[in-house]
Amino acid sequence: MFLIYRGNDYISEHSNLILVVMSGLFIFLVLISIIVTSLLDEKSNIKLKVSEECYRKLVEQSPFGIIIHEFGKLTYVNKAVMEILAAKKENELIGRNVLDLIDQSYHEILRNRWNSIQLNPTVDTLEEKMIRLAHKVIDVEMKGIPYEENGVLKVQVFFQDITARKDAEKLVYQMAYYDSLTHLPNRRLFNERLNAALQSEKDIAVMFIDFIDLDGFKQVNDNYGHDIGDELLKKAAKNIKECVGEHDTASRLAGDEFAIQLSNIDYENTLEIAEDIIKKLDSPIKIDDIEVSITSSIGISFNSNKLKDSDKLIKEADSAMYQAKVTGKNRYYVYE
């Protein structure tokens, strides 16, 4: 190559050469960058697809029920959901409103949670009742997590069937707080409810009822055995419970003693209830081919001054019951 020095012409040609070389180098680097990026993107896509496939398998095989819904409309259920809700095909669930599968008493709670998680995704686990396709109600524990997919806000819900656990808890509670024969509250629950009622500063009355040592009942045990005696106890307990209000407590304290706690009641109403109980228990009770009438004694105490504690009220009612027993049959006595 021959370069002819012509002042500024030489400088111009030299500058153009440098520009061409630099431009070529830049294009080369861009191409290299594109190739490297493409390779990296391809590896990333492969890793992403592998991750998505692993997550999909985990969701499908999870022992927990997993559903996805668009704040109501079901769009996905895994195998565990099918088993828990007794569904044979996905189309029995997909497209339905998730509230169709929830006990109605929880609908308002869920709607409120749907509103709140749109502002704050952190929510606590909730226990509620679901309805299987066979219309059986089950207890479940669930948690919903909101997420966005293709611009659509959805909720992924994880839940498990806890019916067996809840049944076990109920059984333990029943054994701890209820009499196994009559299914009335036992002494422990009676004392707890009485103490709670006394805290309300309402007028409280306590009744003690005894009839096992009186005419009729003892003869049943002696003549027909304790099985018949137990049946008589259950029927007598039912009669006692029918005489008290929904918010009052009728309980069996021991084999021969029953107690009643009446809340927010006056003196005259209490005596009327005592008379009703005596009449109910005095009416003939039929068990198989046996017909028995029993008599009862009732002791009554009041906390009209609102200063008495539960132990004192119980002792006063017990003392009044003893007075009723020594003065005759089918009587009540008020502690003074």
Disulfide bonds with the S-S distance in Angstrom:
none
